[in-house]
Amino acid sequence: MAKTSMSQRKTMGRVMHEYKHGELKSGPGGKAGKVKNPRQAVAIALKEAGASKYESKQENKRNLARTKGKEATGRTAQQETEGKSRVGARGGRASSRAMGGKNAKRPTRRTPKQRAAARRNIAKARQARR
């Protein structure tokens, strides 16, 4: 099986969190009741994350997209019970400035290698303008 991506691991973590807190439900619309078996929880987590080895590539892709849409709109059990609008936002900070977030407490530090690369890019841009 291929290595899971960061977003897949996050989704699996969220599903397992729901299981541990008794919020994970099975069946269409959660009508089949709470999940009590940890193996079933893992199977649901893999399916939601699009990392199941029993599904095709397209199905896995579709499942991950569906889950990400659910997480983005705050329709997961964890978000509903904890009153969060999105997963992974600790406090009010969504992401670091380097990742495009505007709520970072402080800008991320650049390594000397990154600073040198930035200087080169600026010099290249100046040359292109002339």
Buried (B, 14 or more C-beta within 10 A) or exposed (E): EEEBEEBBBBBBBBBBBBBEEEBBBBEEEEEEEEBEEEEEBBBBBBBBBBBBEEBEEEEBEEBBEEBBEBBEEBEBBBBEEEEBEEBEEEEEEBEBEEEEEEEBEEEEEEEEEEEEEEEEEEEEEEEEEE
